[in-house]
Amino acid sequence: MALKEFSPTIRRFDKVSISRIKRTMSDVSYLSDDLVFLPMAADINPTAMAPRSIDGFAAIIMLSGEATVQINTKNYTIRPNMILFFSPDSVIRTERASSSAAGYFLAYSKSFINRIQVGLSTALPVFMHYRKSPILKVNEEDVHEVLGIFRLMKMLLRSDKTLYRNEIIESLFKAAFYIISEISNREKEQLPKQGRCEVIFDEFMNLLEQHCRRERNVSFYAEQLDITPKYFSSAIKQVSGKTAARWIDDAVIMEAKNLLKFSGLSIQEIAEQLNFSTQSFFGKYFKQHTGVSPSRYKHK
C-alpha cells in the first residue's frame, strides 16, 4: 500500500480551536463551539503537516486505508475499525497516510462533556482504556452504530428544527459515548494485567460512585480500601494524574449538576442530599468549582 509522507514546511506549534475547525474545514457539522465532526481523507486532515493541539477532546474513527499519527512524540498506526483518542492539549501530527486513508474526525470541548453529565461508571472504562492506549479496536457493527448516530446528528444540525436541538444532540452524543464505554468494557480483559495502584484506582472509582453524595473526605476512601491516606493519594495520582481530592470534587459537582437540573429539588434539599451542613456552604463549594452559583446554574 502506497503511503503518502507529510513533509512539514512549518515547524511551529499550532493550537487549533473547535471554532477554527468549523470555520476552515469543508463539510463540517457543528454545535456552537462545543462539538464538531467531519469526514477526513489523506488530503483533508486537520492534524496533518505541522504539529497541532486540539483545544478539547478529539477522536478519529478510521474507515479505510492506513495512517500513522504522532501523539506527544509517540507514533500510532491506525487502520479500519480503530478509534484513536486525543486528550486536550495533546500535540498531534499525522506522519503519513495511504492515499485511501479516510475516516471521521470528531472534537468536543471540555464544557460539552461536562454538560452531558456522563456518570463515572460510564466514563471510567473509556478513561482507563485511553490511559493504557489511545487506540480502541472495534468491529464493523460498532462503527456502523456510532456513525449512524453521527449521521443522525448531522441531519438534525442541518434541519429547521431548532427548539430542542441542543438537548437532542447532547442526548445522541451521550448514546454514542455509552456505546464506546461498552466497547471499552468488552476490551478490558485483553488489556495487560493491572498493578496494585491500578486496582486501587478501580476500587476507588466504584466506591466514589456509591458514596460521593455523602462522603467528601479522602480518609474515608482510604479507610474503605484498608490503606493509609498517604499511600492511597499517591496511588491515585500515579494512575490518573489527578489527586483523589480532585476526583471526589469532580464527582460531587457532577451529582450536584444533575440534581440541580433534573431532580426538581430545592437548593436547600440538594445541599442536604449531598451532605453539606448548610445551603450557604454548598453554594460556596459549588461556585468555587464551577464559577457560578447553584441558583444561576439551576435556572440558566
Contacts in CASP RR format, 6 or more apart in sequence:
PFRMAT RR
TARGET T0000
AUTHOR 0000-0000-0000
METHOD contacts of the structure
MODEL  1
MALKEFSPTIRRFDKVSISRIKRTMSDVSYLSDDLVFLPMAADINPTAMA
PRSIDGFAAIIMLSGEATVQINTKNYTIRPNMILFFSPDSVIRTERASSS
AAGYFLAYSKSFINRIQVGLSTALPVFMHYRKSPILKVNEEDVHEVLGIF
RLMKMLLRSDKTLYRNEIIESLFKAAFYIISEISNREKEQLPKQGRCEVI
FDEFMNLLEQHCRRERNVSFYAEQLDITPKYFSSAIKQVSGKTAARWIDD
AVIMEAKNLLKFSGLSIQEIAEQLNFSTQSFFGKYFKQHTGVSPSRYKHK
1 65 0 8 1.000
1 66 0 8 1.000
1 98 0 8 1.000
1 100 0 8 1.000
2 98 0 8 1.000
2 99 0 8 1.000
3 66 0 8 1.000
3 96 0 8 1.000
3 97 0 8 1.000
3 98 0 8 1.000
4 42 0 8 1.000
4 96 0 8 1.000
4 97 0 8 1.000
4 98 0 8 1.000
4 99 0 8 1.000
4 101 0 8 1.000
5 95 0 8 1.000
5 96 0 8 1.000
6 48 0 8 1.000
6 49 0 8 1.000
6 93 0 8 1.000
6 94 0 8 1.000
6 95 0 8 1.000
6 96 0 8 1.000
6 97 0 8 1.000
8 49 0 8 1.000
8 50 0 8 1.000
8 51 0 8 1.000
8 93 0 8 1.000
9 49 0 8 1.000
10 49 0 8 1.000
10 50 0 8 1.000
11 50 0 8 1.000
12 50 0 8 1.000
13 50 0 8 1.000
13 51 0 8 1.000
13 52 0 8 1.000
13 53 0 8 1.000
13 91 0 8 1.000
14 50 0 8 1.000
14 51 0 8 1.000
14 52 0 8 1.000
14 53 0 8 1.000
15 52 0 8 1.000
15 53 0 8 1.000
15 55 0 8 1.000
16 46 0 8 1.000
16 52 0 8 1.000
16 53 0 8 1.000
16 54 0 8 1.000
16 55 0 8 1.000
17 33 0 8 1.000
17 55 0 8 1.000
18 30 0 8 1.000
18 33 0 8 1.000
18 34 0 8 1.000
18 35 0 8 1.000
18 36 0 8 1.000
18 54 0 8 1.000
18 55 0 8 1.000
18 56 0 8 1.000
18 107 0 8 1.000
18 108 0 8 1.000
18 109 0 8 1.000
19 33 0 8 1.000
21 28 0 8 1.000
21 36 0 8 1.000
21 38 0 8 1.000
21 46 0 8 1.000
21 107 0 8 1.000
22 28 0 8 1.000
22 30 0 8 1.000
22 33 0 8 1.000
22 36 0 8 1.000
25 38 0 8 1.000
25 44 0 8 1.000
25 46 0 8 1.000
26 38 0 8 1.000
26 44 0 8 1.000
27 38 0 8 1.000
27 39 0 8 1.000
28 36 0 8 1.000
28 37 0 8 1.000
28 38 0 8 1.000
29 36 0 8 1.000
29 37 0 8 1.000
29 38 0 8 1.000
29 153 0 8 1.000
29 154 0 8 1.000
29 157 0 8 1.000
29 158 0 8 1.000
30 36 0 8 1.000
30 37 0 8 1.000
30 157 0 8 1.000
31 112 0 8 1.000
31 157 0 8 1.000
31 165 0 8 1.000
31 166 0 8 1.000
31 169 0 8 1.000
33 109 0 8 1.000
34 108 0 8 1.000
34 109 0 8 1.000
34 111 0 8 1.000
34 112 0 8 1.000
34 115 0 8 1.000
35 106 0 8 1.000
35 107 0 8 1.000
35 108 0 8 1.000
35 109 0 8 1.000
35 112 0 8 1.000
35 169 0 8 1.000
35 173 0 8 1.000
36 106 0 8 1.000
36 107 0 8 1.000
36 108 0 8 1.000
37 104 0 8 1.000
37 105 0 8 1.000
37 106 0 8 1.000
37 107 0 8 1.000
37 150 0 8 1.000
37 153 0 8 1.000
37 154 0 8 1.000
38 104 0 8 1.000
38 105 0 8 1.000
39 102 0 8 1.000
39 103 0 8 1.000
39 104 0 8 1.000
39 105 0 8 1.000
40 46 0 8 1.000
40 60 0 8 1.000
40 101 0 8 1.000
40 102 0 8 1.000
40 103 0 8 1.000
40 104 0 8 1.000
40 105 0 8 1.000
41 101 0 8 1.000
41 102 0 8 1.000
41 103 0 8 1.000
42 67 0 8 1.000
42 97 0 8 1.000
42 98 0 8 1.000
42 99 0 8 1.000
42 100 0 8 1.000
42 101 0 8 1.000
42 102 0 8 1.000
45 94 0 8 1.000
45 97 0 8 1.000
45 105 0 8 1.000
46 52 0 8 1.000
46 54 0 8 1.000
46 105 0 8 1.000
47 60 0 8 1.000
47 69 0 8 1.000
47 92 0 8 1.000
47 93 0 8 1.000
47 94 0 8 1.000
47 105 0 8 1.000
48 93 0 8 1.000
48 94 0 8 1.000
48 97 0 8 1.000
49 93 0 8 1.000
49 94 0 8 1.000
50 93 0 8 1.000
51 70 0 8 1.000
51 91 0 8 1.000
51 92 0 8 1.000
51 93 0 8 1.000
52 91 0 8 1.000
52 92 0 8 1.000
52 93 0 8 1.000
53 89 0 8 1.000
53 90 0 8 1.000
53 91 0 8 1.000
53 92 0 8 1.000
54 86 0 8 1.000
54 88 0 8 1.000
54 89 0 8 1.000
54 90 0 8 1.000
54 92 0 8 1.000
54 107 0 8 1.000
55 88 0 8 1.000
55 89 0 8 1.000
55 109 0 8 1.000
56 88 0 8 1.000
56 89 0 8 1.000
56 107 0 8 1.000
56 108 0 8 1.000
56 109 0 8 1.000
56 110 0 8 1.000
57 85 0 8 1.000
57 86 0 8 1.000
57 87 0 8 1.000
57 88 0 8 1.000
57 107 0 8 1.000
57 108 0 8 1.000
57 109 0 8 1.000
57 110 0 8 1.000
57 113 0 8 1.000
58 85 0 8 1.000
58 86 0 8 1.000
58 92 0 8 1.000
58 105 0 8 1.000
58 106 0 8 1.000
58 107 0 8 1.000
58 108 0 8 1.000
59 83 0 8 1.000
59 84 0 8 1.000
59 85 0 8 1.000
59 86 0 8 1.000
59 105 0 8 1.000
59 106 0 8 1.000
59 107 0 8 1.000
60 69 0 8 1.000
60 78 0 8 1.000
60 83 0 8 1.000
60 84 0 8 1.000
60 103 0 8 1.000
60 104 0 8 1.000
60 105 0 8 1.000
60 106 0 8 1.000
61 82 0 8 1.000
61 83 0 8 1.000
61 103 0 8 1.000
61 104 0 8 1.000
61 106 0 8 1.000
61 143 0 8 1.000
61 146 0 8 1.000
61 147 0 8 1.000
62 78 0 8 1.000
62 79 0 8 1.000
62 80 0 8 1.000
62 81 0 8 1.000
62 82 0 8 1.000
62 83 0 8 1.000
62 84 0 8 1.000
62 101 0 8 1.000
62 102 0 8 1.000
62 103 0 8 1.000
63 80 0 8 1.000
63 102 0 8 1.000
63 103 0 8 1.000
63 104 0 8 1.000
63 143 0 8 1.000
64 80 0 8 1.000
64 100 0 8 1.000
64 101 0 8 1.000
64 102 0 8 1.000
64 103 0 8 1.000
65 79 0 8 1.000
65 80 0 8 1.000
65 97 0 8 1.000
65 98 0 8 1.000
65 100 0 8 1.000
65 101 0 8 1.000
65 102 0 8 1.000
66 77 0 8 1.000
66 78 0 8 1.000
66 79 0 8 1.000
66 97 0 8 1.000
66 98 0 8 1.000
66 101 0 8 1.000
67 77 0 8 1.000
67 78 0 8 1.000
67 94 0 8 1.000
67 96 0 8 1.000
67 97 0 8 1.000
67 98 0 8 1.000
67 101 0 8 1.000
68 75 0 8 1.000
68 76 0 8 1.000
68 77 0 8 1.000
68 78 0 8 1.000
68 94 0 8 1.000
68 95 0 8 1.000
68 96 0 8 1.000
68 97 0 8 1.000
69 75 0 8 1.000
69 76 0 8 1.000
69 78 0 8 1.000
69 84 0 8 1.000
69 92 0 8 1.000
69 93 0 8 1.000
69 94 0 8 1.000
69 95 0 8 1.000
70 76 0 8 1.000
70 91 0 8 1.000
70 92 0 8 1.000
70 93 0 8 1.000
70 94 0 8 1.000
70 95 0 8 1.000
71 86 0 8 1.000
71 90 0 8 1.000
71 91 0 8 1.000
71 92 0 8 1.000
71 134 0 8 1.000
72 90 0 8 1.000
72 91 0 8 1.000
73 91 0 8 1.000
75 95 0 8 1.000
76 84 0 8 1.000
76 134 0 8 1.000
76 135 0 8 1.000
78 84 0 8 1.000
78 135 0 8 1.000
81 137 0 8 1.000
81 138 0 8 1.000
81 139 0 8 1.000
81 140 0 8 1.000
81 142 0 8 1.000
81 143 0 8 1.000
82 135 0 8 1.000
82 136 0 8 1.000
82 137 0 8 1.000
82 138 0 8 1.000
83 135 0 8 1.000
83 136 0 8 1.000
83 138 0 8 1.000
83 180 0 8 1.000
84 134 0 8 1.000
84 135 0 8 1.000
84 136 0 8 1.000
85 126 0 8 1.000
85 130 0 8 1.000
85 134 0 8 1.000
85 135 0 8 1.000
85 136 0 8 1.000
86 92 0 8 1.000
86 134 0 8 1.000
87 130 0 8 1.000
88 110 0 8 1.000
104 147 0 8 1.000
104 150 0 8 1.000
106 150 0 8 1.000
108 173 0 8 1.000
112 170 0 8 1.000
112 173 0 8 1.000
114 254 0 8 1.000
114 257 0 8 1.000
115 170 0 8 1.000
116 170 0 8 1.000
116 173 0 8 1.000
116 174 0 8 1.000
116 177 0 8 1.000
117 254 0 8 1.000
117 257 0 8 1.000
117 258 0 8 1.000
117 261 0 8 1.000
118 174 0 8 1.000
118 177 0 8 1.000
119 209 0 8 1.000
119 254 0 8 1.000
120 205 0 8 1.000
120 208 0 8 1.000
120 209 0 8 1.000
120 251 0 8 1.000
120 254 0 8 1.000
121 205 0 8 1.000
121 209 0 8 1.000
122 177 0 8 1.000
122 178 0 8 1.000
122 181 0 8 1.000
123 177 0 8 1.000
123 181 0 8 1.000
124 202 0 8 1.000
124 205 0 8 1.000
125 181 0 8 1.000
125 184 0 8 1.000
125 185 0 8 1.000
125 188 0 8 1.000
126 177 0 8 1.000
126 180 0 8 1.000
126 181 0 8 1.000
126 184 0 8 1.000
127 240 0 8 1.000
128 184 0 8 1.000
128 188 0 8 1.000
128 198 0 8 1.000
128 202 0 8 1.000
129 136 0 8 1.000
129 184 0 8 1.000
129 187 0 8 1.000
129 188 0 8 1.000
129 191 0 8 1.000
130 136 0 8 1.000
131 239 0 8 1.000
131 240 0 8 1.000
132 191 0 8 1.000
132 192 0 8 1.000
136 180 0 8 1.000
136 183 0 8 1.000
136 184 0 8 1.000
136 187 0 8 1.000
137 187 0 8 1.000
138 146 0 8 1.000
138 183 0 8 1.000
142 179 0 8 1.000
142 183 0 8 1.000
145 179 0 8 1.000
146 176 0 8 1.000
146 179 0 8 1.000
146 180 0 8 1.000
149 172 0 8 1.000
149 173 0 8 1.000
149 175 0 8 1.000
149 176 0 8 1.000
149 179 0 8 1.000
150 176 0 8 1.000
152 172 0 8 1.000
153 169 0 8 1.000
153 172 0 8 1.000
153 173 0 8 1.000
156 165 0 8 1.000
156 168 0 8 1.000
156 169 0 8 1.000
156 172 0 8 1.000
157 165 0 8 1.000
157 169 0 8 1.000
194 202 0 8 1.000
196 235 0 8 1.000
197 235 0 8 1.000
197 236 0 8 1.000
197 238 0 8 1.000
197 239 0 8 1.000
198 239 0 8 1.000
200 225 0 8 1.000
200 227 0 8 1.000
200 232 0 8 1.000
200 235 0 8 1.000
200 236 0 8 1.000
200 239 0 8 1.000
201 235 0 8 1.000
201 236 0 8 1.000
201 239 0 8 1.000
201 240 0 8 1.000
203 225 0 8 1.000
204 221 0 8 1.000
204 225 0 8 1.000
204 232 0 8 1.000
204 236 0 8 1.000
204 244 0 8 1.000
204 247 0 8 1.000
205 247 0 8 1.000
207 221 0 8 1.000
207 224 0 8 1.000
207 225 0 8 1.000
208 221 0 8 1.000
208 247 0 8 1.000
208 248 0 8 1.000
208 251 0 8 1.000
209 251 0 8 1.000
211 220 0 8 1.000
211 221 0 8 1.000
212 248 0 8 1.000
212 251 0 8 1.000
212 252 0 8 1.000
212 255 0 8 1.000
213 252 0 8 1.000
213 255 0 8 1.000
213 273 0 8 1.000
213 274 0 8 1.000
213 275 0 8 1.000
214 274 0 8 1.000
214 275 0 8 1.000
215 221 0 8 1.000
215 248 0 8 1.000
215 275 0 8 1.000
216 248 0 8 1.000
216 249 0 8 1.000
216 252 0 8 1.000
216 275 0 8 1.000
218 229 0 8 1.000
218 232 0 8 1.000
218 233 0 8 1.000
218 244 0 8 1.000
218 245 0 8 1.000
218 248 0 8 1.000
219 229 0 8 1.000
221 232 0 8 1.000
221 244 0 8 1.000
221 248 0 8 1.000
222 228 0 8 1.000
222 229 0 8 1.000
222 231 0 8 1.000
222 232 0 8 1.000
222 233 0 8 1.000
225 232 0 8 1.000
227 235 0 8 1.000
232 244 0 8 1.000
233 243 0 8 1.000
233 244 0 8 1.000
233 245 0 8 1.000
236 242 0 8 1.000
236 243 0 8 1.000
236 244 0 8 1.000
236 247 0 8 1.000
237 243 0 8 1.000
237 244 0 8 1.000
240 247 0 8 1.000
249 289 0 8 1.000
252 274 0 8 1.000
252 285 0 8 1.000
253 286 0 8 1.000
253 289 0 8 1.000
253 290 0 8 1.000
255 274 0 8 1.000
256 270 0 8 1.000
256 274 0 8 1.000
256 282 0 8 1.000
256 286 0 8 1.000
256 294 0 8 1.000
257 290 0 8 1.000
257 297 0 8 1.000
259 265 0 8 1.000
259 270 0 8 1.000
259 273 0 8 1.000
259 274 0 8 1.000
260 267 0 8 1.000
260 270 0 8 1.000
260 294 0 8 1.000
260 297 0 8 1.000
260 298 0 8 1.000
261 297 0 8 1.000
261 298 0 8 1.000
263 270 0 8 1.000
265 273 0 8 1.000
267 279 0 8 1.000
267 282 0 8 1.000
267 283 0 8 1.000
267 294 0 8 1.000
267 295 0 8 1.000
267 298 0 8 1.000
268 279 0 8 1.000
270 282 0 8 1.000
270 294 0 8 1.000
271 278 0 8 1.000
271 279 0 8 1.000
271 281 0 8 1.000
271 282 0 8 1.000
271 283 0 8 1.000
274 282 0 8 1.000
276 282 0 8 1.000
276 285 0 8 1.000
282 294 0 8 1.000
283 293 0 8 1.000
283 294 0 8 1.000
286 292 0 8 1.000
286 293 0 8 1.000
286 294 0 8 1.000
286 297 0 8 1.000
287 293 0 8 1.000
287 294 0 8 1.000
290 297 0 8 1.000
292 300 0 8 1.000
END
